[in-house]
């Protein structure tokens, strides 16, 4: 049975750091997916960049982007999800791999083809570790309720040791 882990946490708890450390620790697994990070100017958050684990990078959301797709004060460039994130999570692109997704949030899930690809990914035999927000969302709530999904609550108390724990577990599962 494939491993399906959702790392749930509040903003700023360290979800992205956890996923990046996990990716760096894995030695026997082929890893695909992406991470996101804040873009800051003069100490203020002005956007988010998406970077695939293969090293492709683009600005996903920015206060200076026009609509129509908006999440809060950010305009979202959904073409970034289609160009970068979608290929990184497609099951056909990674049949025996581990897919890491940071994150399944409002910006990312605003892209219907990406949301469909995530749903398809969770229906394959590919191992998946993804980060999710702690607030309610119909899509992520449904994933959290699946019997084959383990939800791990990321907190300041467990965030430092969790990447090593997960790496050991996932290395043991390597095909």
Backbone as numpy.savetxt, mean C-alpha at the origin, in Angstrom:
# Nx Ny Nz CAx CAy CAz Cx Cy Cz
-2.32 -21.79 1.63 -3.17 -20.61 1.63 -2.28 -19.37 1.63
-2.57 -18.41 0.77 -1.73 -17.22 0.71 -1.86 -16.37 1.97
-0.80 -15.63 2.23 -0.79 -14.69 3.35 -1.41 -13.38 2.89
-2.35 -12.88 3.67 -3.01 -11.61 3.38 -3.02 -10.79 4.68
-2.23 -9.75 4.71 -2.11 -8.94 5.92 -2.45 -7.50 5.59
-3.33 -6.92 6.40 -3.62 -5.50 6.34 -3.03 -4.85 7.58
-2.13 -3.91 7.39 -1.56 -3.14 8.49 -2.41 -1.89 8.65
-3.17 -1.86 9.73 -4.09 -0.75 9.96 -3.48 0.20 10.98
-3.56 1.49 10.66 -3.03 2.46 11.61 -3.48 3.87 11.29
-3.36 4.70 12.29 -3.71 6.11 12.14 -2.61 6.82 11.36
-2.93 7.98 10.79 -1.90 8.75 10.08 -0.71 9.05 11.00
0.49 8.89 10.46 1.69 9.22 11.20 2.22 8.14 12.11
1.56 6.98 12.18 1.99 5.93 13.10 3.22 5.17 12.56
3.45 5.24 11.25 4.62 4.56 10.69 4.30 3.46 9.69
3.15 3.50 9.06 2.77 2.46 8.10 3.75 2.39 6.93
4.06 3.54 6.35 4.98 3.56 5.21 6.36 3.09 5.62
6.85 3.56 6.73 8.16 3.13 7.22 8.19 1.63 7.44
7.14 1.08 7.99 7.05 -0.36 8.22 7.14 -1.13 6.90
6.40 -0.70 5.89 6.40 -1.39 4.59 7.77 -1.27 3.93
8.37 -0.10 3.99 9.70 0.07 3.37 10.75 -0.79 4.08
10.70 -0.84 5.39 11.65 -1.69 6.12 11.41 -3.16 5.81
10.16 -3.56 5.71 9.83 -4.94 5.36 10.40 -5.29 3.99
10.21 -4.43 3.01 10.72 -4.67 1.66 12.24 -4.83 1.67
12.92 -4.00 2.46 14.38 -4.05 2.52 14.89 -5.32 3.22
14.09 -5.87 4.12 14.52 -7.05 4.87 14.33 -8.36 4.12
13.45 -8.38 3.15 13.14 -9.63 2.45 14.28 -10.01 1.52
14.80 -11.22 1.69 15.93 -11.69 0.90 15.57 -12.79 -0.09
14.57 -13.60 0.24 14.25 -14.74 -0.61 12.95 -14.55 -1.38
12.36 -13.40 -1.27 11.09 -13.13 -1.94 11.29 -12.11 -3.05
10.59 -12.31 -4.15 10.47 -11.27 -5.17 9.33 -10.37 -4.71
9.58 -9.08 -4.68 8.62 -8.14 -4.12 8.21 -7.12 -5.18
6.91 -6.88 -5.28 6.37 -5.85 -6.16 5.46 -4.97 -5.33
5.08 -3.83 -5.88 4.16 -2.95 -5.18 4.65 -1.52 -5.19
4.15 -0.75 -4.21 4.52 0.66 -4.15 4.36 1.19 -2.73
5.00 2.34 -2.51 4.82 3.09 -1.27 4.47 4.54 -1.64
3.97 5.25 -0.66 3.68 6.67 -0.83 4.43 7.44 0.24
4.66 8.70 -0.04 5.30 9.55 0.97 4.84 10.98 0.83
4.91 11.68 1.92 4.52 13.08 1.92 5.53 13.92 1.15
5.03 14.97 0.51 5.87 15.99 -0.09 5.72 17.22 0.79
6.85 17.74 1.26 6.81 18.89 2.17 7.57 20.06 1.56
7.03 21.25 1.79 7.69 22.49 1.40 7.62 23.42 2.60
8.78 23.91 3.01 8.87 24.81 4.16 8.18 24.21 5.38
8.31 22.90 5.55 7.76 22.21 6.71 6.29 21.86 6.63
5.61 22.30 5.57 4.18 22.01 5.43 3.96 20.92 4.39
3.02 20.03 4.67 2.69 18.98 3.70 1.89 19.60 2.56
2.38 19.39 1.33 1.71 19.96 0.16 1.28 18.88 -0.84
1.65 17.63 -0.56 1.26 16.58 -1.49 1.78 15.23 -1.09
1.61 14.28 -2.03 2.05 12.91 -1.83 2.66 12.38 -3.13
3.76 11.68 -2.99 4.39 11.02 -4.13 4.18 9.52 -4.00
4.12 8.86 -5.14 4.01 7.40 -5.19 5.29 6.89 -5.81
5.87 5.84 -5.20 7.08 5.23 -5.75 6.91 3.72 -5.78
7.11 3.14 -6.96 7.04 1.69 -7.05 8.29 1.10 -6.43
8.22 -0.16 -6.06 9.39 -0.82 -5.50 10.45 -1.05 -6.57
10.08 -0.85 -7.85 11.04 -0.91 -8.95 11.72 0.45 -9.17
11.32 1.48 -8.41 11.98 2.77 -8.47 11.32 3.84 -9.31
10.17 3.58 -9.90 9.46 4.61 -10.65 8.73 5.51 -9.66
8.73 6.82 -9.95 8.18 7.77 -8.99 7.41 8.86 -9.72
6.30 9.31 -9.10 5.53 10.42 -9.65 4.72 11.05 -8.52
4.34 12.31 -8.71 3.49 13.00 -7.74 2.05 12.53 -7.95
1.48 11.98 -6.90 0.10 11.48 -6.93 -0.91 12.57 -6.61
-0.59 13.38 -5.63 -1.53 14.41 -5.19 -0.75 15.64 -4.74
-1.35 16.80 -4.97 -0.66 18.04 -4.61 -1.70 19.15 -4.43
-1.40 20.07 -3.54 -2.32 21.20 -3.32 -2.44 22.06 -4.57
-1.44 22.03 -5.43 -1.46 22.83 -6.65 -2.12 22.15 -7.83
-2.51 20.89 -7.69 -3.18 20.19 -8.80 -4.64 20.62 -8.87
-5.14 20.80 -10.10 -6.57 21.10 -10.24 -7.41 19.84 -10.02
-8.71 20.02 -9.93 -9.63 18.88 -9.84 -9.77 18.25 -11.20
-10.76 17.44 -11.44 -11.92 17.30 -10.59 -11.71 16.34 -9.42
-10.74 15.44 -9.51 -10.57 14.50 -8.41 -9.83 15.20 -7.26
-10.50 15.29 -6.13 -9.91 15.94 -4.97 -10.15 15.09 -3.74
-9.16 15.08 -2.87 -9.27 14.48 -1.55 -8.79 15.55 -0.59
-9.73 16.11 0.16 -9.38 17.24 1.02 -8.89 18.40 0.18
-7.75 18.92 0.54 -7.21 20.07 -0.20 -6.31 19.68 -1.36
-6.20 18.37 -1.62 -5.29 17.88 -2.65 -6.01 17.51 -3.93
-5.48 17.97 -5.05 -5.90 17.46 -6.34 -5.15 16.15 -6.55
-5.82 15.14 -7.08 -5.23 13.81 -7.24 -5.09 13.50 -8.73
-3.90 13.09 -9.13 -3.64 12.68 -10.51 -3.82 11.17 -10.61
-5.04 10.74 -10.95 -5.34 9.31 -11.01 -4.56 8.58 -12.09
-4.02 9.32 -13.07 -3.21 8.67 -14.10 -1.94 8.05 -13.50
-1.47 8.60 -12.39 -0.31 8.02 -11.69 -0.66 6.61 -11.19
-1.87 6.46 -10.69 -2.30 5.14 -10.23 -2.34 4.16 -11.39
-2.83 4.61 -12.52 -2.94 3.73 -13.69 -1.57 3.42 -14.29
-0.68 4.41 -14.35 0.64 4.21 -14.97 1.61 3.45 -14.08
1.59 3.71 -12.77 2.60 3.14 -11.88 2.06 2.08 -10.94
1.01 2.41 -10.20 0.52 1.49 -9.17 -0.15 0.26 -9.76
-0.96 0.47 -10.77 -1.72 -0.64 -11.35 -0.80 -1.75 -11.86
0.22 -1.45 -12.67 1.11 -2.54 -13.11 1.85 -3.21 -11.95
2.11 -2.46 -10.89 2.87 -3.00 -9.76 2.08 -4.00 -8.92
0.77 -4.00 -9.05 -0.04 -4.89 -8.21 -0.83 -5.93 -9.01
-0.67 -5.94 -10.32 -1.42 -6.88 -11.13 -0.93 -8.30 -10.89
-1.82 -9.21 -10.56 -1.42 -10.60 -10.30 -0.65 -11.23 -11.44
-0.98 -10.88 -12.67 -0.26 -11.47 -13.80 1.18 -11.00 -13.86
1.46 -9.85 -13.26 2.83 -9.34 -13.24 3.66 -9.96 -12.13
3.00 -10.62 -11.19 3.73 -11.15 -10.03 3.11 -12.45 -9.53
3.10 -13.50 -10.35 2.36 -14.71 -9.95 2.89 -15.41 -8.71
4.17 -15.35 -8.43 4.72 -16.04 -7.24 5.33 -15.05 -6.27
4.99 -13.83 -6.35 5.64 -12.78 -5.59 4.84 -12.40 -4.36
5.46 -11.51 -3.61 4.79 -10.83 -2.51 4.50 -9.42 -3.00
3.28 -8.97 -2.85 2.91 -7.61 -3.25 2.72 -6.77 -2.00
3.43 -5.63 -1.96 3.33 -4.68 -0.86 2.63 -3.43 -1.38
1.60 -2.99 -0.66 0.83 -1.81 -1.08 0.75 -0.84 0.08
1.23 0.39 -0.16 1.13 1.46 0.82 0.55 2.68 0.11
-0.66 2.94 0.11 -1.66 2.40 0.98 -2.97 2.28 0.24
-3.92 1.65 0.87 -5.28 1.57 0.33 -6.09 2.67 0.99
-5.88 3.89 0.51 -6.53 5.06 1.08 -7.44 5.73 0.06
-8.01 6.84 0.43 -9.00 7.52 -0.43 -8.41 7.96 -1.76
-7.17 8.44 -1.75 -6.55 8.88 -3.00 -6.35 7.71 -3.95
-5.80 6.63 -3.42 -5.49 5.47 -4.25 -6.77 4.78 -4.73
-7.72 4.62 -3.85 -8.95 3.90 -4.19 -9.90 4.73 -5.04
-9.57 6.00 -5.27 -10.35 6.82 -6.19 -10.18 6.38 -7.64
-9.20 5.54 -7.89 -8.94 5.01 -9.22 -9.63 3.65 -9.34
-10.73 3.60 -10.06 -11.53 2.38 -10.17 -10.73 1.19 -10.71
-9.92 1.36 -11.78 -9.13 0.20 -12.24 -8.17 -0.33 -11.17
-7.61 0.58 -10.36 -6.72 0.14 -9.29 -7.51 -0.63 -8.24
-8.65 -0.11 -7.85 -9.49 -0.79 -6.85 -9.87 -2.18 -7.36
-10.22 -2.28 -8.64 -10.56 -3.59 -9.22 -9.35 -4.53 -9.21
-8.17 -3.99 -9.49 -6.96 -4.81 -9.49 -6.64 -5.32 -8.09
-6.86 -4.49 -7.08 -6.64 -4.92 -5.70 -7.61 -6.04 -5.34
-8.86 -5.88 -5.73 -9.85 -6.93 -5.47 -9.42 -8.23 -6.13
-8.97 -8.15 -7.37 -8.51 -9.34 -8.10 -7.28 -9.94 -7.43
-6.39 -9.09 -6.96 -5.17 -9.55 -6.28 -5.52 -10.37 -5.04
-6.49 -9.90 -4.28 -6.90 -10.61 -3.06 -7.62 -11.93 -3.37
-7.98 -12.13 -4.63 -8.62 -13.37 -5.04 -7.65 -14.35 -5.70
-6.34 -14.02 -5.70 -5.32 -14.89 -6.29 -4.55 -15.59 -5.17
-3.52 -16.33 -5.56 -2.68 -17.02 -4.59 -1.44 -16.21 -4.22
-1.38 -14.95 -4.62 -0.24 -14.09 -4.32 -0.34 -13.60 -2.87
0.79 -13.61 -2.16 0.84 -13.05 -0.81 0.76 -11.53 -0.90
0.02 -10.91 0.04 -0.20 -9.47 0.01 -0.03 -8.90 1.42
0.71 -7.80 1.52 0.74 -6.98 2.72 0.39 -5.56 2.27
-0.65 -4.99 2.85 -1.09 -3.65 2.47 -1.38 -2.83 3.71
-1.19 -1.53 3.60 -1.55 -0.64 4.70 -2.92 -0.05 4.42
-3.67 0.15 5.49 -5.00 0.75 5.40 -5.17 1.75 6.53
-6.03 2.69 6.29 -6.34 3.70 7.30 -7.26 3.09 8.36
-7.28 3.72 9.51 -8.09 3.21 10.62 -9.56 3.61 10.50
-9.87 4.58 9.66 -11.28 5.00 9.55 -12.05 4.05 8.64
-13.35 4.17 8.69 -14.21 3.28 7.91 -14.25 3.67 6.44
-14.26 2.66 5.61 -14.38 2.80 4.16 -15.00 1.50 3.67
-16.02 1.55 2.83 -16.68 0.31 2.40 -15.72 -0.71 1.77
-14.79 -0.25 0.96 -13.88 -1.18 0.28 -12.93 -1.84 1.28
-12.25 -1.02 2.08 -11.28 -1.61 3.02 -11.99 -2.35 4.16
-13.16 -1.90 4.55 -13.91 -2.64 5.57 -14.24 -4.04 5.08
-14.61 -4.17 3.80 -14.90 -5.49 3.24 -13.65 -6.36 3.22
-12.50 -5.78 2.89 -11.25 -6.56 2.93 -10.95 -7.03 4.35
-11.14 -6.14 5.32 -10.85 -6.47 6.72 -11.74 -7.60 7.23
-12.93 -7.75 6.64 -13.87 -8.78 7.09 -13.64 -10.14 6.43
-12.79 -10.19 5.42 -12.54 -11.47 4.74 -11.91 -12.45 5.72
-12.33 -13.71 5.69 -11.77 -14.70 6.61 -10.30 -15.03 6.33
-9.82 -14.73 5.13 -8.43 -15.04 4.78 -7.50 -13.85 5.00
-8.00 -12.78 5.63 -7.22 -11.58 5.87 -6.96 -11.42 7.36
-5.71 -11.16 7.69 -5.31 -10.85 9.07 -5.09 -9.35 9.17
-5.76 -8.71 10.11 -5.58 -7.28 10.34 -4.64 -7.11 11.53
-3.56 -6.39 11.31 -2.60 -6.08 12.38 -2.67 -4.58 12.62
-2.94 -4.21 13.85 -3.03 -2.80 14.22 -1.62 -2.29 14.51
-1.15 -1.37 13.69 0.17 -0.80 13.87 0.08 0.34 14.89
0.93 0.26 15.89 0.94 1.25 16.97 2.38 1.66 17.25
2.59 2.74 17.99 3.96 3.09 18.38 4.65 1.97 19.15
3.88 1.16 19.86 4.47 0.07 20.66 4.97 -1.09 19.82
4.34 -1.36 18.66 4.76 -2.53 17.88 5.44 -2.19 16.56
5.48 -0.92 16.19 5.95 -0.57 14.85 7.44 -0.83 14.61
8.26 -0.75 15.63 9.69 -0.94 15.41 10.05 -2.40 15.15
9.41 -3.32 15.84 9.74 -4.73 15.68 8.94 -5.46 14.62
7.85 -4.86 14.17 6.95 -5.55 13.25 7.59 -5.89 11.90
8.37 -5.01 11.28 8.96 -5.40 9.99 9.80 -6.68 10.07
10.59 -6.82 11.12 11.41 -8.03 11.27 10.55 -9.26 11.50
9.51 -9.11 12.31 8.60 -10.23 12.55 7.91 -10.68 11.27
7.42 -9.72 10.50 6.75 -10.05 9.25 7.73 -10.62 8.22
8.93 -10.07 8.16 9.92 -10.59 7.21 10.24 -12.05 7.51
10.44 -12.38 8.78 10.74 -13.76 9.14 9.57 -14.67 8.76
8.39 -14.22 9.00 7.20 -15.01 8.66 7.05 -15.20 7.15
7.25 -14.12 6.40 7.09 -14.18 4.94 8.24 -14.90 4.25
9.43 -14.82 4.80 10.57 -15.55 4.24 10.32 -17.05 4.41
9.74 -17.42 5.52 9.43 -18.83 5.79 8.42 -19.37 4.78
7.50 -18.49 4.32 6.46 -18.89 3.36 6.94 -18.87 1.93
8.15 -18.40 1.68 8.61 -18.25 0.30 8.46 -19.57 -0.46
7.99 -19.46 -1.72 7.80 -20.69 -2.52 9.11 -21.39 -2.80
